[in-house]
Amino acid sequence: MFCIVPNITLSLVPEAKINMNSRLNIVKVVFLSAVFLIAANNSNAQKDSTLSNQELYKEIARMDSILFNAFNTRDVVKFGSLFTSDLEFFHDKGGLTNYEYTMNFMKDVAKNNNGLRRDLVKGSLEVYPIPGYGAMEIGTHTFCHLENGKQDCGTFKFVHIWQKKDGAWKISRVVSYGH
């Protein structure tokens, strides 16, 4: 009597017991080797993913620095180039605004020059990938300006949705809250 298994023929007669045990051992070794290789490959994929997440973190931290260096130095052109034209800016006190409003705000900041400055709170930055789109930046920042001759500061939370298109990073959505 024979049992056919794809690419393996096992004899079920008692005389073939040794042959059957050898074949089962081979199947076990092949199966365990496959499991080991799959596990090792998944482990390496996770390491690669972690590495790319670290690179993404550095890239977005760098973009945040460029954005707010432009803000702090009143470089209106550079500041504007870091947002998409369909920008949606959600503010818990001011509501929903767009690119044009944001640029007019920046122009007013540059014109008034009241010392308004933004600084990222050290250790608050979080970055998460958005597959097929870009990244999400979450953090806390402090804005300070002169009011009646004194520094007036507030610390607030934010979310920036960065889109990477044609090799360039731009913010398409902002959520600013905790004011």
Secondary structure, 3 states (H helix, E strand, C coil): CEEEECCEEEECCHHHHHHHHHHHHHHHHHHHHHHHHHHHHHHHHHHHHHHHHHHHHHHHHHHHHHHHHHHHHCCHHHHHHCEEEEEEEEECCCEEEEHHHHHHHHHHHHHHCCCCEEEECCCCCEEEEECCCEEEEEEEEEEEEEECCEEEEEEEEEEEEEEEECCEEEEEEEEEECC
